[in-house]
Amino acid sequence: MARSTFYKYFGDKSGLLSSLVGAVQDDFLHAADAWLELTAGAAKSDYEAAFAAIFDAYRSHRVVMRCIVEQANQDPVIRDHFTGMMAAFVAAIEEHIRLGQEANAITSDHSAHDLALWLTWMLEYGQLQLVGPAVDRDLKKYTSAVTDVVWRALYSELTGP
């Protein structure tokens, strides 16, 4: 796209990123449904498939997400968009955890909000640093590892010391 055409539609990089945030957030929340809609008794393999879907969605937007994260450090408008996006993710995960705790499907007795905060930010940073640039072989390892982390944090009873 020619620079003159770009500036006809977007005043600057912030304008472009602002126009993309909503669509990216919607895609991520839709992908996260594969995880968040799993019910009590779902197999660990179901969770791994869900995280693979989430990672696929992230990878399809990895360039935009890197730009959003970098621009958020210096642009208050993009920072507000990014903060809002992350708050939406925290809220969705928190609701999943709260419902799971009420149904005794989630074994952690930590607050749903605290768990959601940690999981959301851990997943976001891991996707930015690891999943986005990963080759397929590494992506499978990362998917398996994050499944173990979330599984142990939420769904499995710890046994022994």
C-alpha positions in Angstrom: 0.0 0.0 0.0 1.3 3.4 -0.9 2.1 5.8 2.0 -0.5 8.3 0.7 -3.2 5.6 0.6 -2.3 4.5 4.1 -2.7 8.0 5.5 -5.9 8.5 3.6 -7.5 5.8 5.8 -5.3 5.9 8.9 -3.8 9.0 10.5 -0.8 7.0 11.8 0.2 3.7 13.2 -2.0 4.2 16.2 -5.0 4.7 14.0 -4.3 1.5 12.1 -3.8 -0.5 15.3 -6.9 0.9 16.9 -8.9 -0.2 13.9 -7.5 -3.8 14.3 -7.8 -4.3 18.0 -11.5 -5.2 18.1 -11.2 -7.9 15.3 -8.1 -9.4 16.9 -9.8 -9.5 20.3 -12.9 -11.1 18.8 -10.8 -13.8 17.1 -9.0 -14.6 20.3 -12.1 -14.8 22.4 -13.7 -17.1 19.8 -10.6 -19.3 19.8 -10.6 -19.3 23.6 -14.1 -20.7 23.6 -12.6 -24.0 22.7 -11.1 -24.0 26.2 -13.6 -22.0 28.2 -16.6 -24.0 27.0 -15.1 -27.3 28.1 -17.2 -28.9 30.8 -16.4 -30.9 33.9 -14.9 -34.2 33.0 -13.3 -33.1 29.7 -10.1 -35.1 28.9 -6.7 -33.5 29.1 -6.4 -34.1 25.3 -9.5 -31.9 24.9 -7.6 -29.1 26.7 -4.5 -29.6 24.5 -6.7 -29.4 21.4 -8.2 -26.2 22.7 -4.8 -24.6 23.4 -3.7 -25.6 19.9 -6.7 -23.7 18.5 -5.8 -20.7 20.7 -2.2 -20.7 19.6 -3.3 -21.0 15.9 -5.4 -17.9 16.4 -2.6 -16.0 18.0 -0.1 -17.0 15.3 -2.5 -15.6 12.6 -2.3 -12.2 14.4 1.2 -12.4 15.8 2.5 -9.4 13.8 -0.4 -7.2 14.8 -0.1 -8.3 18.5 3.6 -7.6 18.6 2.9 -4.1 17.2 0.1 -3.5 19.7 2.3 -4.6 22.6 5.2 -2.4 21.5 3.0 0.6 20.7 1.2 0.3 24.0 4.5 1.2 25.8 4.5 4.7 24.2 0.9 5.4 23.0 -1.9 5.9 25.6 -4.6 5.2 23.1 -3.1 1.8 22.2 -2.3 1.2 25.8 -6.0 1.7 26.6 -7.0 -0.7 23.8 -4.5 -3.3 25.0 -5.6 -3.0 28.6 -9.2 -3.4 27.6 -8.4 -6.4 25.5 -6.5 -8.1 28.4 -9.4 -7.2 30.8 -11.8 -9.0 28.5 -9.6 -12.1 28.5 -9.3 -12.0 32.3 -13.1 -11.7 32.6 -13.7 -14.6 30.3 -11.2 -16.9 32.1 -12.4 -15.7 35.5 -16.0 -16.7 34.6 -14.8 -20.1 33.5 -12.9 -20.6 36.7 -15.7 -19.4 38.9 -18.2 -21.7 37.3 -15.8 -24.6 37.5 -15.2 -23.9 41.1 -18.9 -23.8 41.8 -19.3 -27.2 40.0 -16.3 -28.6 41.8 -14.6 -29.2 38.4 -11.8 -26.8 39.2 -9.9 -27.9 42.2 -7.9 -24.8 43.0 -9.2 -22.8 46.0 -7.4 -19.6 44.9 -9.7 -16.8 43.9 -11.0 -17.0 40.3 -9.8 -13.5 39.7 -6.3 -14.1 40.9 -6.0 -17.3 38.8 -7.4 -15.6 35.8 -5.0 -12.6 36.0 -2.0 -14.9 36.3 -3.1 -17.3 33.5 -4.1 -14.5 31.2 -0.8 -12.6 31.5 1.3 -15.8 31.5 -0.4 -17.0 28.3 -0.2 -13.6 26.6 3.5 -13.2 27.3 4.3 -16.8 26.4 2.4 -16.4 23.1 4.2 -13.2 22.3 7.7 -14.5 23.1 7.4 -18.3 22.3 4.3 -19.2 20.3 4.4 -16.4 17.7 7.9 -17.1 16.3 7.8 -20.9 17.0 8.5 -23.6 14.4 5.9 -26.4 14.2 8.0 -28.8 16.3 8.4 -26.3 19.1 4.8 -25.3 18.9 3.7 -28.8 19.7 6.0 -28.8 22.8 4.7 -25.4 23.9 1.1 -26.6 23.5 1.8 -29.7 25.6 3.6 -27.7 28.2 0.9 -25.0 28.6 -1.7 -27.7 28.8 0.2 -29.3 31.7 0.5 -25.9 33.5 -3.2 -25.0 33.2 -4.3 -28.6 33.9 -2.3 -28.7 37.1 -3.3 -25.2 38.2 -7.0 -25.8 37.7 -8.2 -29.3 37.0 -6.1 -31.8 38.8 -5.8 -32.5 42.5 -2.3 -32.4 43.7 -1.3 -35.6 45.5 1.7 -36.1 47.8 4.1 -33.6 49.2 
